[in-house]
């Protein structure tokens, strides 16, 4: 009330009060403080820079706090300050030190422009004069002199109700330029010292974020590494932006970049928790995601000057709140269901997002000017060696907890990979024994075979089983799926074939079907062929590609694949080979090979090359674009070798 009464008195009696004359003569001090009463007037007139202008009718206000607090609430636009400095010898260097003055300003000495900072012309996207500046006064006159200083300020309207208009703090001074520059540098050093944690976090988060991104590139299926790296890199960029400060870029771009980075980090957090908790995208998740994604649009409010920065900031926080609440609710629900991952992440996440929720509500009330005892709990808890605030400590603990979680997860994944690798190696060894690289000796038949698994171990198989009566049983098949499970199924099939005394193709398929039904999750296609030494051939097919005879597909009737139902029956097709006839047995890896343009190798190309060697057929399919295991077995009937024997 006393301050209000004083302001009213100053405004009603402008002619009886004079602005303070600041003297460097009295006491011969090298620096004189300029904090005090300055003449002030809203509006804009170039004549107000003149040293001869009569400003005695102007009111006076204090120069160590904003005009917003001194009767000019919510005023934005142009305004002028005027005061006088007494110097002992105008030939000696003299300078002015001015603190932060939002948004921009020009400084005149004796009517001459000596410098400026920030945006001084009206703009929807201004630069801000965010740091103290030193301005050198002109020299050249002898003897004691009186220097008239005029400061023309332009204040960006949306910022006025948030931080105030004009000069915001004490610290204006005049005197020795070197000493003033030291004082300015000390002020900048204090700011740098206060932002040391932001600087350290920016570097650390960038290094760790890039490292986690590298892990994702090695493990692309585990998207949580990608989301966590984005969360860290967005935080690193935002911390670096804070260190750079408002004066480095236009204020609009600064706020937009800040809000985009905050939104990107929160969207990545939503995706991260969705991935690690293995939950579905619910309506609530999409609502939280959409609100967070829209949060940067709040910048448009003050870009279009539809409202102050405080209202825009409050709107941004309101858009972020649903994401905080979804994360807390999802982790709490998963913890109640005894989810191990949720138990590990609940405490650090509840600390961060619970704090953010509480702080956001407090800041929203503060930004909108609502009275409340609820204040943002962001006290400085450590001063040495660098200031550390509550919010910074909580954020650091959250990132550390997530990093430890991912390191533990990666370690467990590596152990599992090593175990699977050992199993794959064992399966590969077993498969190499079950499917030998070279066919056995088969008098009367010239056989070639090629086996190219798409992975370390495959699901294709073939067996060449000579009989005591010089007959030859050939079984070719394909297990659905790939990898270790398919390889284990192949091992079971080959074992069942070798343990069976069945030779008739239909009986062979029936036996394998009984073995596989109820034991595998998928199915197995298989073609069994029995050839006697006189060329009599019998074929039974269970959903496999029919063989080719001399470049033409054998018209064998396909039945259900193995492992689907125990009631399957398999018919046989009798044929007779002539000397020189050639059979080609293939897996679907040949027909389904795909080019870079996703074109299939197809049946026409397969039929056209079916008379070539097994090596040539397999090489053609692989060169076209291997997608699946490739198996090719060719047989040429050569009874002359039997007679010769």
VOFI-977723 format. One record per residue (C-alpha): x, y, z; residue in three letters. Coordinates in steps of 0.25 Angstrom, whole numbers, padded with zeros to 4 digits, always signed. Each point is the difference from the previous one (the first is absolute). Last residue first. Example, Ala and Ser with C-alpha at 12.3 -4.5 7.8 and 13.67 -1.06 7.14 Angstrom:
# VOFI-977723
+0055-0004+0029ser
-0006-0014+0002ala
This chain:
# VOFI-977723
+0110-0414-0249unk
-0001+0003-0015unk
-0015-0004+0000unk
-0003+0010+0011unk
+0009+0011-0006unk
-0008-0002-0013unk
-0013+0003+0008unk
+0003+0015+0000unk
-0012+0008+0006unk
+0004+0014+0003unk
-0003+0006+0013unk
+0000+0015+0004unk
-0002+0005+0014unk
-0002+0015+0003unk
-0002+0006+0014unk
-0001+0015+0002unk
-0004+0006+0014unk
-0008+0013-0001unk
+0001+0014-0006unk
+0011-0002-0010unk
+0001+0011-0010unk
+0002-0002-0015unk
+0014-0005+0003unk
-0005-0010+0009unk
-0010-0006-0010unk
+0011-0001-0011unk
+0010-0006+0009unk
-0010-0011+0005unk
-0003-0004-0014unk
+0015+0001-0005unk
+0004-0009+0012unk
-0011-0010-0002unk
+0004-0001-0015unk
-0009+0004-0011unk
-0013-0006-0004unk
-0009+0008+0010unk
+0005+0013-0006unk
-0013+0003-0009unk
-0009-0006+0011unk
+0005+0009+0011unk
-0001+0012-0009unk
-0014-0003-0003unk
-0003-0003+0014unk
+0004+0013+0006unk
+0012+0008+0003unk
-0009+0009+0007unk
+0001+0015-0002unk
+0002+0009+0013unk
+0008+0011-0008unk
+0013-0005+0007unk
-0003-0014-0006unk
-0007-0011+0008unk
+0002-0015+0001unk
-0013-0006+0002unk
+0001-0011-0011unk
+0014-0004+0005unk
-0002+0001+0015unk
-0013-0009-0002unk
+0009-0012+0000unk
+0004-0008-0012unk
+0001-0014-0005unk
+0005-0001-0015unk
-0001-0014-0007unk
+0008-0003-0013unk
-0003-0011-0010unk
+0012-0006-0006unk
-0005-0014+0000unk
-0015+0000+0000unk
-0007+0002+0013unk
-0013-0007+0003unk
-0012+0006+0008unk
-0009-0003+0012unk
-0007+0011+0007unk
-0003-0003+0015unk
-0011+0005+0009unk
+0001+0005+0014unk
-0010+0000+0011unk
-0001+0010+0011unk
-0008-0005+0013unk
+0011+0005+0009unk
-0002+0014-0002unk
+0009+0012-0003unk
+0014-0006+0002unk
+0003-0003-0014unk
-0005+0008-0012unk
-0014-0003-0005unk
+0000-0007-0014unk
+0007+0004-0013unk
-0004-0008-0013unk
+0012-0004-0008unk
+0000+0006-0014unk
+0015+0000-0002unk
+0005+0014-0005unk
+0007+0000-0013unk
+0015+0004-0002unk
+0004-0015-0002unk
-0008-0004+0012unk
-0002+0011+0010unk
-0004-0003+0015unk
-0013+0004+0006unk
+0001+0012+0010unk
-0004-0006+0014unk
-0014-0001+0006unk
+0001-0014+0004unk
+0005-0008-0013unk
+0001-0014-0003unk
+0008-0005-0012unk
+0003-0014-0006unk
+0011-0003-0010unk
+0003-0012-0008unk
+0013+0002-0007unk
+0006-0014+0000unk
+0009+0003+0013unk
-0012+0004+0008unk
-0004+0014+0003unk
-0008+0004+0012unk
-0004+0015+0002unk
-0005+0007+0012unk
-0004+0015+0000unk
-0002+0008+0013unk
-0006+0013+0005unk
+0001+0001+0015unk
-0009+0007+0009unk
-0001+0010+0012unk
+0000-0001+0015unk
+0007-0013+0001unk
-0002-0013+0008unk
-0015-0002-0001unk
+0001-0007-0013unk
+0015-0001-0004unk
+0002-0015+0002unk
-0013-0004-0005unk
+0002+0008-0013unk
+0014-0006-0002unk
-0006-0014+0000unk
-0011+0004-0010unk
+0011+0007-0009unk
+0008-0013+0000unk
-0012-0009-0002unk
-0004+0008-0012unk
+0014+0000-0006unk
+0002-0015+0002unk
+0013-0003+0007unk
-0004-0001+0015unk
+0011-0006+0008unk
+0000+0012+0009unk
+0012+0005+0009unk
+0007+0008-0011unk
-0013+0007-0003unk
-0004+0003+0014unk
+0014+0006+0003unk
+0000+0008-0013unk
-0014+0006+0005unk
+0005+0003+0014unk
+0012+0007-0005unk
-0008+0008-0010unk
-0009+0004+0012unk
+0012+0005+0008unk
+0004+0008-0012unk
-0013+0006-0001unk
+0000+0004+0015unk
+0014+0006-0002unk
-0002+0009-0012unk
-0011+0000-0010unk
-0015-0002-0001unk
-0008-0011-0007unk
+0008-0013-0002unk
+0004-0003-0014unk
+0001-0014-0007unk
+0008-0009-0009unk
+0000-0015+0002unk
+0007-0009-0010unk
-0001-0015+0001unk
+0009-0008-0010unk
-0001-0015-0004unk
+0012-0008-0001unk
-0007-0012+0007unk
+0008+0003+0013unk
-0006+0014+0000unk
+0007+0014-0002unk
-0005+0011+0009unk
+0002+0014-0006unk
-0006+0010+0010unk
-0004+0015-0001unk
-0002+0011+0009unk
-0005+0015+0000unk
-0002+0007+0013unk
+0013+0007+0001unk
+0012+0003+0009unk
+0009+0012+0000unk
-0010+0007-0008unk
-0006+0000-0014unk
+0005-0015-0001unk
+0007-0004-0014unk
+0000-0015-0002unk
+0005-0005-0014unk
-0002-0014-0005unk
+0005-0008-0012unk
-0004-0015-0003unk
+0004-0009-0012unk
-0008-0013+0002unk
+0003-0014-0004unk
+0010-0002+0012unk
-0004+0009+0011unk
+0013+0004+0008unk
-0005+0010+0011unk
-0003+0014-0003unk
+0011+0011+0004unk
-0002+0011+0010unk
-0006-0009+0011unk
-0014+0003+0005unk
-0001-0006+0014unk
+0014+0003+0003unk
-0001+0014-0004unk
-0013+0001+0007unk
+0007-0004+0013unk
+0011+0010-0001unk
-0010+0011-0003unk
-0008-0004+0011unk
+0012+0001+0010unk
+0004+0013-0006unk
-0014+0005+0001unk
-0001-0004+0015unk
+0013+0007+0003unk
-0005+0012-0007unk
-0013-0001+0008unk
+0008+0000+0013unk
+0008+0012-0005unk
-0012+0007-0004unk
-0007-0002+0013unk
+0013+0005+0008unk
+0000+0012-0010unk
-0015+0003+0003unk
+0003-0001+0015unk
+0011+0010-0001unk
-0008+0009-0009unk
-0012+0000+0010unk
+0010+0003+0011unk
+0006+0012-0008unk
-0014+0004-0003unk
-0005+0001+0014unk
+0013+0007+0004unk
-0002+0010-0010unk
-0015+0002+0004unk
+0005+0002+0015unk
+0010+0010-0004unk
-0009+0008-0009unk
-0010+0001+0012unk
+0011+0003+0010unk
+0004+0012-0009unk
-0014+0005-0002unk
-0002+0000+0015unk
+0013+0007+0003unk
-0003+0011-0011unk
-0014+0002+0005unk
+0005+0002+0015unk
+0011+0010-0004unk
+0015-0001-0001unk
+0009+0012+0001unk
+0014-0003-0003unk
+0012-0004+0009unk
-0007+0003+0009unk
-0014+0006+0001unk
-0008-0013+0002unk
-0015-0001+0003unk
-0005+0012-0008unk
-0015+0000+0001unk
-0009-0005-0011unk
-0013-0003+0007unk
-0009+0008-0009unk
-0010+0007+0009unk
-0013-0004+0005unk
-0005+0011+0010unk
-0008+0006-0011unk
-0004+0013-0006unk
-0003-0001-0015unk
+0009+0008-0009unk
-0002-0009-0012unk
+0015-0004+0000unk
-0001-0003+0015unk
-0012-0009-0001unk
+0006-0007-0012unk
+0014-0001+0007unk
-0007-0007+0012unk
-0007-0010-0008unk
+0013-0002-0008unk
+0008-0002+0013unk
-0010-0011+0005unk
+0000-0007-0013unk
+0015+0001-0002unk
+0002-0005+0014unk
-0009-0012-0003unk
+0007-0002-0013unk
+0014-0001+0006unk
-0002-0007+0013unk
-0010-0009-0006unk
+0009-0004-0011unk
+0012-0002+0010unk
-0009-0009+0009unk
-0008-0007-0011unk
+0012-0005-0009unk
+0004-0013+0007unk
-0014-0004+0004unk
-0005+0003-0013unk
+0010-0009-0007unk
-0003-0012+0010unk
-0015+0001-0003unk
-0007-0004+0013unk
-0014+0003-0005unk
+0000+0012+0010unk
+0013+0004-0006unk
-0007+0001-0014unk
-0011+0008+0005unk
+0010+0010+0007unk
+0009+0001-0012unk
-0012+0003-0009unk
-0006+0010+0009unk
+0013+0008+0002unk
+0003+0000-0015unk
-0014+0004-0003unk
+0000+0011+0010unk
+0013+0006-0006unk
-0006-0001-0014unk
-0013+0007+0004unk
+0008+0011+0007unk
+0008+0004-0013unk
-0012+0008-0007unk
-0003+0007+0013unk
+0015+0004+0001unk
-0001+0006-0014unk
-0012+0008+0003unk
+0006+0006+0012unk
+0012+0004-0008unk
-0009+0007-0010unk
-0008+0007+0011unk
+0014+0005+0006unk
+0005+0004-0013unk
-0012+0010-0001unk
-0012-0001-0010unk
-0004+0001-0014unk
+0012+0007-0004unk
+0001-0009-0013unk
+0014-0005+0005unk
-0006+0000+0014unk
-0011-0010-0002unk
+0008-0007-0012unk
+0010-0005+0011unk
-0011-0009+0005unk
+0002-0009-0012unk
+0011-0006+0007unk
-0009-0008+0009unk
-0007-0007-0012unk
+0008-0013+0001unk
-0002-0001+0015unk
-0015+0001-0002unk
+0001-0011-0011unk
+0008-0009+0008unk
-0008+0001+0013unk
-0013-0002-0009unk
+0006-0012-0007unk
+0004-0006+0014unk
-0014+0002+0005unk
-0006-0007-0012unk
+0009-0012+0002unk
+0013-0003-0007unk
+0003-0014+0005unk
+0009-0004+0011unk
+0014-0007+0000unk
+0005+0008+0012unk
+0013+0002-0006unk
-0006+0005-0014unk
-0011+0009+0006unk
+0010+0006+0010unk
+0009+0004-0011unk
-0011+0005-0010unk
-0005+0009+0011unk
+0014+0004+0004unk
+0003+0003-0015unk
-0013+0009+0000unk
+0006+0007+0012unk
+0013+0003-0006unk
-0005+0005-0013unk
-0010+0009+0007unk
+0011+0006+0009unk
+0008+0002-0013unk
-0011+0006-0008unk
-0003+0009+0012unk
+0014+0005+0001unk
+0002+0002-0015unk
-0013+0008+0000unk
+0004+0009+0011unk
+0014+0003-0006unk
-0006+0002-0014unk
-0010+0010+0006unk
+0011+0007+0008unk
+0009+0001-0012unk
+0013-0007+0002unk
+0012+0002+0009unk
-0006+0010+0009unk
-0009-0009+0007unk
+0011-0009+0006unk
+0010-0009-0006unk
+0000-0008+0013unk
-0015-0003-0001unk
+0002-0004-0014unk
+0011-0010+0004unk
-0010-0006+0011unk
-0010-0001-0011unk
+0009-0007-0009unk
+0005-0010+0011unk
-0015-0003+0004unk
-0004-0003-0015unk
+0013-0009-0001unk
-0004-0007+0013unk
-0015-0003-0004unk
+0004-0003-0014unk
+0010-0010+0005unk
-0010-0006+0010unk
-0010-0001-0012unk
+0010-0008-0009unk
+0005-0009+0011unk
-0015-0003+0003unk
-0001-0004-0015unk
+0006-0014+0003unk
-0002-0006-0014unk
+0012+0009-0005unk
+0010-0007+0008unk
+0014+0005-0005unk
-0006+0013-0005unk
-0007+0001+0014unk
+0013-0001+0007unk
+0006+0011-0008unk
-0012+0009+0004unk
+0004-0004+0014unk
+0014+0005-0002unk
-0006+0013-0007unk
-0009+0003+0012unk
+0012-0003+0010unk
+0009+0010-0007unk
-0011+0010-0001unk
-0006-0002+0014unk
+0014+0003+0006unk
+0003+0012-0009unk
-0013+0007+0003unk
+0000-0005+0015unk
+0013+0007+0002unk
-0005+0013-0007unk
-0013+0000+0008unk
+0007-0003+0013unk
+0010+0012-0003unk
-0012+0010-0002unk
+0002+0007+0013unk
+0015+0001-0003unk
-0003+0006-0014unk
-0009+0010+0006unk
+0010+0004+0010unk
+0011+0001-0011unk
-0009+0009-0007unk
-0001+0009+0012unk
+0015+0000+0002unk
+0002+0003-0015unk
-0009+0012+0002unk
+0007+0005+0013unk
+0014-0002-0008unk
-0006+0008-0011unk
-0004+0011+0009unk
+0014+0000+0006unk
+0006+0001-0014unk
-0010+0011-0004unk
+0003+0009+0012unk
-0013+0007+0004unk
-0015-0002-0001unk
-0009-0010+0007unk
-0014-0007-0002unk
+0000-0013+0009unk
-0014+0000+0006unk
-0010-0009-0006unk
-0012-0001-0011unk
+0003+0012-0009unk
-0012+0001-0009unk
-0012-0008+0001unk
-0004-0011+0009unk
+0003-0015+0000unk
-0013-0007-0004unk
-0010+0011-0002unk
+0010+0008-0009unk
+0004-0012-0008unk
-0012+0000-0010unk
+0002+0015-0003unk
+0014+0000-0005unk
+0007+0012+0007unk
+0007+0011-0009unk
+0009+0008+0009unk
+0007+0014-0004unk
+0010+0004+0010unk
+0004+0014+0001unk
+0013+0005+0007unk
+0004+0014+0002unk
+0014+0002+0003unk
+0005+0012+0009unk
+0014+0004-0002unk
+0012+0003+0009unk
+0012+0005-0009unk
+0004-0003-0014unk
-0009-0006-0011unk
+0004-0012-0009unk
-0006-0013+0005unk
-0013-0008-0004unk
-0006-0009+0010unk
+0004-0015-0001unk
-0012-0009+0002unk
+0002-0013+0009unk
-0012-0011-0001unk
-0007-0009+0010unk
-0006-0012-0006unk
-0013-0004-0006unk
-0003+0011-0010unk
-0010-0008-0007unk
-0002-0002-0015unk
-0014+0002-0005unk
-0010-0009-0007unk
-0013+0007-0002unk
+0008+0013-0002unk
-0001+0015+0003unk
+0014+0006-0001unk
+0010+0000+0011unk
+0004-0014+0000unk
+0011-0004+0009unk
+0012+0009+0004unk
+0004+0014-0004unk
+0012+0010-0001unk
+0005+0014+0001unk
-0011+0007-0007unk
+0003+0015+0001unk
-0010+0010+0007unk
+0011+0003+0011unk
+0001-0014+0003unk
-0011-0009-0006unk
-0002-0015+0003unk
-0010-0009-0008unk
-0008-0011+0006unk
-0006-0014-0002unk
-0009-0010+0007unk
+0002+0000+0011unk
+0011+0008+0008unk
+0011-0008+0006unk
+0010+0008+0008unk
+0006+0013-0005unk
+0015+0003+0001unk
+0004+0014-0005unk
+0013+0004-0004unk
+0010+0012+0002unk
+0014+0001-0006unk
+0007+0013+0004unk
-0002+0012-0009unk
-0013+0004+0007unk
+0008+0004+0012unk
-0008+0000+0013unk
-0013-0007-0004unk
-0014+0004+0004unk
-0010-0010-0005unk
-0014+0004-0003unk
-0013-0008-0001unk
-0011-0004-0011unk
-0008-0013-0002unk
-0009-0002-0012unk
-0012-0009-0003unk
-0005-0008-0012unk
-0009-0012+0000unk
-0006-0008+0011unk
-0008+0005+0012unk
-0005-0011+0009unk
+0001+0007+0013unk
+0006+0014-0001unk
-0002+0005+0014unk
+0014-0003+0005unk
+0000-0016+0001unk
-0001-0001-0016unk
+0011+0011-0001unk
+0009-0010+0004unk
+0010+0001+0011unk
+0014+0007+0003unk
-0003+0013-0008unk
-0010+0005+0010unk
-0011+0009-0007unk
+0000+0015-0003unk
-0012+0007-0007unk
+0003+0009-0012unk
-0003+0014+0001unk
+0014+0004+0002unk
+0004-0007-0013unk
+0004+0013-0007unk
+0008-0005-0013unk
+0014+0006-0001unk
+0007-0013+0001unk
-0008-0005-0012unk
-0004-0015+0001unk
-0015+0004+0003unk
+0000+0007-0014unk
-0001-0014-0006unk
-0014-0002+0006unk
-0006-0013+0005unk
-0011-0003+0010unk
+0002-0002+0015unk
+0008+0010+0009unk
+0010-0002+0011unk
+0010+0009+0007unk
+0009-0008+0008unk
+0001-0002+0015unk
+0010-0008+0007unk
+0010-0011-0004unk
+0011+0007-0009unk
+0011-0005+0009unk
+0013+0008-0002unk
+0013-0007-0004unk
+0015+0006+0001unk
-0004+0008+0012unk
+0005+0014+0000unk
-0007+0003+0013unk
-0010+0009-0007unk
+0004+0001-0014unk
-0006-0013-0006unk
-0014+0006+0002unk
-0014-0006-0002unk
-0010+0011-0001unk
-0013-0005+0005unk
-0013+0003-0007unk
-0007+0012+0006unk
-0013+0000+0008unk
-0009+0012+0001unk
-0005+0000-0014unk
-0004-0015+0000unk
-0009+0002+0012unk
-0012-0009-0003unk
+0009-0012-0005unk
+0010+0001+0012unk
-0011+0000+0010unk
-0007-0011-0006unk
+0013-0008+0000unk
+0002+0003+0015unk
-0014-0004+0004unk
+0002-0013-0007unk
+0014-0002+0006unk
-0006+0002+0014unk
-0012-0009-0003unk
